[in-house]
Amino acid sequence: GVIQVATKEGTDKYEFSFQLFSSLGMGGFFNTNVGDPYMKYFQPPYFYGGDKYKIGDISGAEYWSELLSYDQERAKYYSENAGELAQKDALFSDFIYYPTTFNFFRFPWRENYLRPIFGIGGPVLPFYDALRFYFSYDYVNTNGTYPNDMGKNGSYQFKISWFVTPKIKLFLGSVGTDGLYGWNFDPQWRFALSRLPAIRSHNRQFSVGINYAPSTKSYVEFRLGYFSTGRLGVTSMDVDMDGVVDFTDRDGDLLVEVDPDMVRLIGRAVNPNYVNEWNDNWVELRAFWWEGMPQGFYPPFVRGFHMRNFYLGVVKGTNDTVLIAYGDTLYDLGGNPVEVDTVKTVKDCYVPAEGTVRSCTTRMIFSNMYIPSPYLWYRILYYYRHTATWSTRLDYLIQDPLGLRNHEFKTGFEAYRYHIKAVSADYASGGNTYMNVVDAKPTKFAYYIRDKMEFEGFIANVGFRFDYYNPNAWVPADFRDPLKSLTLASIGPIFERDSASWYNPNIRDTFFIKNPVRVPPTFYVSPRIGISHPISETDVLHFTYGHYFQVPRQRWMFNNQFWLMTGAFNIVGNPSLKPEKTISYEVGVKHAFTPYTVIDITAFYKDIADLVQSKWIYIGETGNQYTTFVNQDFGSVRGVEVNFTKTPGGSNPYLRFLTINIAYTLQFAKATFASQFDLYRLTWSGIAPDYAEEHYVDWDQRHVINAVVSYDVPLAKGSMRLQMVTGFGMAFIYSYGSGTPYSPPLRSPLDVLEKMNTLRMPSVHNVDFRIYKSFGLPMGARLRLFADIYNLFNDRTIVSYDDHNYYYYFGDPEGPYRNPTVYRRGRLTRYGLQITWKQR
């Protein structure tokens, strides 16, 4: 379903709030994040020794300028002509100007987080307080933790409430977000981060409804909703630097648009007979993304690109640190060759292959770095996804229905209609184009009923939920023989390039599928019961049992919906997947030490069936294959949760301001495979076993602890002296998780059965800290100053690894590209203020 965002509602009094969060100016102790620490060496002073050394006949600084001349010229031209270029192409500002004009070589990289939020609410009309409103706006601008993590977005929420009578309320609300983001940091693209796509997002949610309370014991809510999410990712390809995206699809009709000036620059020409639409700055081809003609205009395919290995070294006999490519000779300014020793770091590290901690020596090598040129661009050229959801919901609650005392009856239904559209074009090497084209319209319906019964010494919640899901899609009768023509699905031409036929669902949806069968809808009933039984004045025994169904992810059901076999390893969704079923049992006891101090101990067990797994399928005797998804896995989760809570209050004058929440979980989670794509990877490697055994899943954590300890003293009214010693607080937020599992290198089916997920990553832990002080202001306003410190103790725990073998054999999680994102983000401080005012 759709998440219903709870928008804040205005009251009968006017109110205003303003908050500001920032990390501007935070460095040194307060912000140990420098972005990519190795970016320091991808700078003129270090690259080939800067002005102190030469490569061939030019100095390192000159070579650096030559290497980046194209990108620097682009950025300069765009900055000087931004207004004019924006008129030529609507994509220019977001997808060309935004990523290209960032200085990604800045070091240290600071997030420079800035987030203002304001809100206002109250009666729409001063003389009529039954009609109320609330509006807020939240803006975030940040460079991110690493280069190309930057983003900016603005979000609003708005709600109007009309209390027509004491029993009837009408409401209208909306929530929306617009954002622009980088593609995230990729260490292999350090030299050319501006060539990665930018992403623009647009989300909107609207809801309208009525609340009706016929009596003090009954309540009805009915609401209609619309929710849309949209994301557009475009690579800023502009080889000829004219401000026009060279290779994209502006109108979303799957027909590729190219810049003829770029095409001429790479030595090709557009045949006028294959032009579908002309524009002053680009032409739309009569060819889809996956056809051969557009691939013939893709610069990396036509002109190629280069990758080089670099290493960080020290010139012998000096302390000069240099970054130099393999195979290149470095000279001093007199033309004499100099010797360079690779920089090595020595530290204690855990080597999984040995199961020991030992001294590890790491050479500072950067493998396969992409070298910027006019013809180097990211392989994912276009990404578009839009989901629209129409929803209807009714909830009805009544106490003591039909004279049944001590009963609370609740029932309702919800209905959803989705429209999912997606296109992504991945131009991989070897002429493989991986397409994901989706145009699906599934529907979903649910009805629930629940009775809460309260008697002396006994409280029970009994009910059930009925769910219905219809994917409105087709599958082949035989997945081993799914296509009418593998050749047609592989080479791409469709309907003799008659795009009008492609947009006709009656033709398109089954065009490639052999013996298509419409997927039948699924429906299922989920009984649920919860019982709470006081066994003493301070102890309560509780038990729950329930069935839960989860519709599989949309990507597993609708990926490559139309069976375009244009790549070597195609992945096709399976809309006939059944929902994943979980049967859950919980039993526990809650004990109150005092009215303010409670502990709850709960044991749980979950039996999970019909888990989704990838499956590699060969197409008849052709030797070709594809991957789809099936319901074949099963699993279980069992464990114990312990929750300790101390709420504010009590007679102790100091401890009454103390709040403690501690949650501990001991858990064992297993399934027949560790993740949904395991069987795909194992089959591709030739080591898939003939049968499956249970293994720990990737997200299994044996021990998890979350704790919040806060001390909050309310602001007292009175003299300034009294205000100075009240209205303050602080909080420590602690989290700990034992290591998640991973596998050693698997080389045979027997290894898969015996060794999958038998190793553990290091444990992770973190402490955040918040402190604040409040002050009273005139007219009833309040000011709060605060600071948040994330990762207070600057713990740089390993949270992932870049390359499996590097980590397993050498204890090096950074891998061949020296990936700094494998560590937890360092200490980060944000500070701010909050001003609130409410009419008295």
C-alpha angles and dihedrals in degrees: 000000000000122000108245105219111217104228118202115255127222121242133215089268128069116250138178135189137181128186131181126193121185144160095189112140094014112135141129112031093000096053117025093170112111096168112235104008091202092057085082088076096044087076134100095259092060105026104104088337096300111237094347099068141030140220108207108323099335133072122248090251091054092047089050091053091048092049093053098033094107094051093043092049090049093050092048094048093047093049093051095045103030096126095050095044092050088061091056097053128016089210093059102088098047104031106029109023098038100056097030099055095052116106098228092176092066110128129227093030112214125193093222091198116196123176124167119183128184133178136184132182147154139102116348088219120033092222097046114054096176091080108066138173142190128193131177136173127201122191126186127187120175142154090217130226095290134026111284092022088103122130145162128196140164124206133183138189125199134179136175119194125189117193095202092177133348086270103041130061127176120198140186121188142171138186124189142171133191119187145169120203144172121247091249129258120304114184093206089062098050091126094046111031091140088068092066118096125264120223128219119195131194122182129175134176126183128181134177127181153131134251116204126182107188090182141355088271103047137059136181130191125184123180140173120204144185123194127180132179125188134181127179122186121187130176109230094234109168107148095168094045096231096130094253120118103241101207122027148095112252098176097043096235093127091245110124121240118207135185107240090208090060091046091054090047092060091048100259134110135213114239106228089216089067097049114111098183135008126218132176091249106024143012129227113227125220087239136092125233093262098051124101099247098067091046088059089062097048106113098215089053094045103038102018130219137241137237126190139187118234133188133196111235146168121231108241114253092020140068092237113134115207138178110219136169123244113267097020121118118222121216134192118237089269091061095253117138115243130202121240125203117206113247110245130194121205121200141142112270140167113250109200093198089061098030089225141107111238142152108286126198115207123190113215097241126154110199128204099356113183110243114219117244133147088264100051114101136151117271095232098075101170136018125177131167129168127173123185121189128189114195140186123190135179126183125183125185128181133171123216094005118196090001093301101144120211093024127119112192122197129177139158149137140233130199129192134189116191134196112193119188123176139162128176128170117200112184101198126179124283094039093291113147113191110203131189110189117170132174105162133158110192123170132210135192133181136182125189138183128187136177120199111200121192120190133154107293093358137079121175135179112198126175149113139229127218117205130189126188129181118183092192090215144120134239132183118264088234118032089198090060103029105147137071090208123008089189093056092046091048103047094041112222108140128193090340087296092301098151092187089069091049090060093051105095092200089064103026102049094063101021096114099025118103114220093353117210123196110237110244118231120256127223131180141175122226117198116200134183134177126185129189120188124181109219096180140355091278104028132072127184115209134186134180133185126180149152118230129187126198122195107227120255116282093240090060092050105038108021110135088359095184098050100246103178096193099132136057095247107032123185118207124188123233114222091186092071114130121231116268109252125215125185109197130197125185131175126173150145130234121205128189114209089182134349087271102039122067136165124198122192117189131177117203140187128185125190111200125195136178094030113177120252133175118248129198110219127190115218105235113284094327095101088231121120144186137189126240135162131259139179102249109118129089133187149165139221123200134167150108132274124202119191123185119188132183112183125197115277143065136117099280106102092218106033093049089079093051122103123188129183118174124172124183125184128191108193142174115191121181138167137167089264131022097235141002095261098047097101091049092054094043093050091047088053092047096240104100109140122233091237137020136238130192117274134174109273121238093255096049111127118179097204129024126176127184120178136173121188116180137170115201125178112190119234109260123216117237138058125011089249090058091048091052093060096043136048097060137116147165136199138196117205114196129185131179131179128177116230121291118230129261135168133252114234106300115214105166141024088258090056089053092054096043106031110030109129094350094133129071133220116229117279118262128218136171142181123203124187134201129186130179144172126201130205133191117239132192120283092028096294123142134210124204125188117195145168129202120201115193119201091010095191094044093239110183098194119171107256099174142350131242100211124025097213095043091056097041099047103028105024088238112135095180094072128197094320096050093241111197095189091080089083130071114264112265129242113313128184127199123179134186152141138249128205120190132178132177128183113251 
